[in-house]
Structures are given as C-alpha cells and as structure tokens.
Amino acid sequence: NEMVARHKRTKRSMGCVKKADNEDNASAFYMALLASYWFASSGQTLACSMLIIPYQILKMVGLERKGTYLGLTMLFSSIVTVISGPLSGTLSDRSKLPFGRRRVFILVGTLINAAGLMMFQAAAESKMILVYMVIVAVQSLGTTVATTVYQSMIPDLIPRSQMGMMSGWLGLFMFAGALVGTGLVYMVIVAVQSLGTTVATTVYQSMIPDLIPRSQMGMMSGWLGLFMFAGALVGTGLVYMVIV
C-alpha cells in the first residue's frame, strides 16, 4: 500500500525508525514529487546568479564598476555558502526536533531564501550596493541550508536499491528548472527592454515631422537609414568582439 509505505518513509525521515535496504520501494510518482523541489531550487539559483544579480548590479553601479561589485557579491555569497552548507548538514544529522530532524531546516532555509528574493528589488532600487550584497548573502544562506538538508533527507526516504532512479529524477528536474528559470527571467528582461525601446522610438519618429519640413523628409529618411544601418553594424560588431 503506497499510503502505508509513504507513512513509514515519513517516520524514517523524522528519525523514528530505520530503513532496510529492500523495503518499501518508492513509486515513480513519489520520486518525481520528491525531486520537484530541485526544479524550483535550480531554477531560482541559476536565474539569480546568471541574470538577475548581474542585471541589478549593472543598474546600481554602471558598466565600469559592474565587474568589481559582481565579483565581490559572488565572493561574499560563496563564503556564506561554504560555511553554512557543512554546518547545516551536520546540525540536521544531530537534530532531535519533534517535527523531524530535516524538515525544520528545510522550512527555515526556504523562508530565508524567499525573504531574500523579495528584498532583491527594494535593495537594488535603494542603490546601496553593500546592503544589496548582504541581502544576496542572506538569500544564499537560505538556499544552501534548504538544499543541503534536502539532499541529506533523500536517503532517509528512498531505498538504496532505487537511488539510481532517484538520481535520474533529480537530474531531470534540475535541468528543467535551470532551463525554465533562466528562460523566463531572460524573456522578462528582454520584454521590459523592448517596451522601453518601442516607446522611445515611436515617440521619436512621431516628433520628426514637427521638426523637419515636409519638402525635406526624403533627405531626412536617408539620414535615418544611414545611422540605423551604422548603429546596427557597430553594435553587432562590438557584441561579436566581446563574445570572441
């Protein structure tokens, strides 16, 4: 009975009973449900580190100082991760909390992570880069605690004979979360940028007839085409040189 098996696995995760290697095989649905946490964690982690944080730091300090402050932010965040990961895992091993030795750490870590994510935008708008760095570190702390203890909980719930299949589900959801998370954030950033560009160019084009006589609109269109082509050429050339 799946419900009975799930109840036993839950009791094991709370440290109430020990698991035998061959008992209570988990269903594919249960493993997929358990691995779905990795979808959200992977998606938000990659979206923050690859898109959101670099974009917000660029807006706060400008292009010239972006590299410096992005590096410092990631360094500070990495130090917090290196310390909090082993510490939270060890504490969860020794925990005897009545709600389960792992659950409380996952819940607290997730709440800290969520609070940090909600404070990202406010910190970015304040232009206080040091405050922003601290908030990024706090968010990393929550993510590290939750994911570290989450990984250590899996052997409590999945029989050793099924760990290969469980690893497959984890890999699938990790890849899917990264793909969806970065893709959605990128689309939002591009949509906002395109909205600003569209508004500016639309108003600009509507302003030209107010400034240029109708008898000279042909020549003006020629200048517009020339500079549009030159801008596209220079822009794509610079991007290509940066990539290469």
C-alpha positions in Angstrom: 0.0 0.0 0.0 1.6 3.3 -1.1 0.0 5.3 1.7 1.4 2.9 4.3 4.8 3.0 2.7 4.8 6.8 2.5 3.9 6.9 6.2 6.8 4.7 7.0 9.2 6.8 4.9 7.9 9.9 6.7 8.6 8.3 10.1 12.1 7.4 8.9 12.8 11.0 7.9 11.8 12.0 11.4 14.3 9.5 12.8 11.7 7.3 14.3 12.5 4.1 12.5 15.4 2.7 10.5 15.1 1.8 6.8 16.0 -1.6 5.4 17.7 -1.6 2.0 15.0 -3.6 0.4 11.8 -2.5 2.0 9.0 -0.1 0.9 10.1 0.6 -2.7 9.0 4.1 -3.7 6.8 4.7 -6.7 8.0 6.8 -9.7 5.3 9.4 -8.8 6.6 9.7 -5.3 10.2 10.1 -6.5 9.2 12.7 -9.1 7.2 14.5 -6.4 10.2 14.5 -4.1 12.6 15.6 -6.8 10.3 18.5 -7.9 11.9 20.7 -5.1 15.1 20.6 -7.2 13.1 22.1 -10.1 12.4 25.3 -8.1 15.7 25.4 -6.4 17.8 25.0 -9.6 15.6 27.5 -11.5 15.8 30.3 -9.0 19.5 29.8 -8.2 20.6 30.0 -11.9 18.2 32.8 -12.7 19.6 34.9 -9.8 23.3 34.2 -10.4 23.3 34.4 -14.2 20.7 37.1 -14.9 19.0 38.9 -12.0 22.0 39.8 -9.8 24.3 40.9 -12.7 21.5 43.0 -14.2 20.6 44.7 -10.9 24.3 45.4 -10.1 24.7 46.9 -13.6 21.8 49.2 -12.9 23.2 50.2 -9.5 26.9 50.9 -10.2 27.1 51.2 -14.0 29.1 49.2 -16.6 32.5 50.3 -15.5 32.2 49.0 -11.9 29.9 46.1 -12.6 32.7 43.5 -12.8 34.2 44.6 -9.5 31.0 44.6 -7.4 29.6 41.5 -9.1 32.8 39.7 -8.2 32.7 40.9 -4.6 29.0 40.0 -4.3 29.6 36.5 -5.5 32.7 36.1 -3.3 30.8 37.1 -0.2 27.9 34.8 -1.1 30.3 31.9 -1.8 31.9 32.3 1.7 28.5 32.1 3.3 27.7 29.0 1.2 31.0 27.3 2.1 30.4 27.8 5.8 26.6 27.2 6.0 26.5 24.0 3.9 28.6 21.6 6.1 27.3 23.3 9.2 23.6 22.9 8.4 24.1 19.3 7.3 25.9 18.4 10.5 23.3 20.1 12.7 20.5 18.3 10.9 22.3 14.9 11.4 22.4 15.6 15.2 18.9 17.2 15.4 16.3 15.6 17.6 13.5 18.0 16.9 10.0 16.5 17.3 8.9 17.7 13.8 11.7 15.8 12.1 15.4 16.3 12.1 15.4 17.5 8.5 12.1 19.3 8.0 12.7 22.3 10.2 16.0 23.1 8.4 14.3 22.9 5.0 11.4 25.1 6.1 13.6 27.7 7.7 16.1 27.7 4.8 13.2 28.1 2.3 11.7 31.0 4.3 15.1 32.8 4.5 15.6 32.3 0.8 12.1 33.6 -0.1 12.6 36.7 2.1 15.9 37.4 0.4 14.4 37.1 -3.0 11.6 39.5 -2.1 14.1 42.1 -0.8 16.2 42.0 -4.0 14.3 44.7 -5.9 14.0 47.0 -2.9 17.7 46.8 -2.3 18.5 47.4 -5.9 16.3 50.5 -6.0 18.0 51.9 -2.9 21.3 52.0 -4.9 23.1 50.8 -1.7 25.4 48.2 -3.0 26.6 47.0 0.4 23.1 46.4 1.5 22.4 44.5 -1.7 25.5 42.3 -1.1 24.3 41.4 2.4 20.8 40.5 1.1 22.3 38.3 -1.7 24.4 36.6 1.0 21.3 36.0 3.2 19.4 34.6 0.2 22.3 32.3 -0.5 22.3 31.2 3.2 18.7 30.2 2.9 19.2 28.3 -0.4 22.3 26.5 0.9 20.6 25.4 4.2 17.5 24.2 2.5 19.2 22.3 -0.4 21.9 20.8 1.7 19.4 19.3 4.2 17.0 18.3 1.4 19.8 16.2 -0.3 20.6 14.5 3.0 16.9 13.7 3.5 16.6 11.7 0.3 18.4 8.6 1.6 16.0 8.6 4.5 13.0 8.3 2.2 14.3 6.3 -0.8 15.6 2.7 -0.6 19.3 2.3 -1.6 18.2 0.0 -4.4 16.3 2.9 -6.1 18.9 5.7 -5.6 19.9 5.4 -9.2 16.4 6.1 -10.4 16.0 8.9 -7.9 19.3 10.5 -9.1 17.8 10.4 -12.6 14.7 12.3 -11.4 16.8 14.8 -9.6 18.9 15.4 -12.7 15.8 15.8 -14.9 14.2 18.4 -12.6 17.5 20.2 -12.0 18.0 20.6 -15.8 14.3 21.5 -16.4 14.4 24.1 -13.6 17.6 25.7 -14.9 16.1 25.9 -18.4 12.7 27.3 -17.3 14.1 29.6 -14.7 16.8 31.3 -16.8 14.5 31.4 -19.9 11.6 33.1 -18.1 13.8 35.7 -16.5 15.6 36.4 -19.8 12.2 36.8 -21.5 11.0 39.3 -18.9 14.2 41.3 -19.1 14.1 41.4 -22.9 10.4 42.3 -22.8 11.0 45.3 -20.4 13.9 46.5 -22.5 11.9 46.1 -25.7 9.0 48.1 -24.2 11.3 51.0 -23.4 12.9 50.9 -26.8 9.5 50.8 -28.6 8.1 53.7 -26.6 11.2 55.8 -27.2 11.5 55.1 -30.9 7.8 55.5 -31.6 7.7 59.0 -29.9 10.9 59.9 -31.6 9.6 59.1 -35.1 6.4 61.0 -34.4 8.4 64.0 -33.4 10.4 64.3 -36.7 7.6 65.8 -38.8 7.3 68.5 -36.2 10.9 69.5 -36.8 11.6 68.8 -40.4 9.8 70.4 -43.3 7.7 68.1 -45.5 9.8 69.0 -48.5 12.9 67.6 -46.8 11.5 64.4 -45.4 13.2 62.4 -48.2 16.6 63.6 -47.2 15.8 63.1 -43.5 14.7 59.5 -44.2 18.1 58.9 -45.9 20.0 60.1 -42.8 17.8 58.0 -40.6 18.5 54.9 -42.7 22.2 55.7 -42.7 22.5 56.0 -39.0 20.3 53.0 -38.3 22.5 50.8 -40.6 25.7 52.2 -39.0 24.4 51.6 -35.5 23.4 48.0 -36.3 26.8 47.4 -37.8 28.8 48.8 -34.9 26.5 47.2 -32.3 26.7 43.7 -33.7 30.5 44.1 -34.3 31.1 45.1 -30.7 29.0 42.2 -29.4 30.9 39.8 -31.6 34.3 41.1 -30.4 33.2 40.7 -26.7 32.0 37.1 -27.3 35.2 36.1 -29.2 
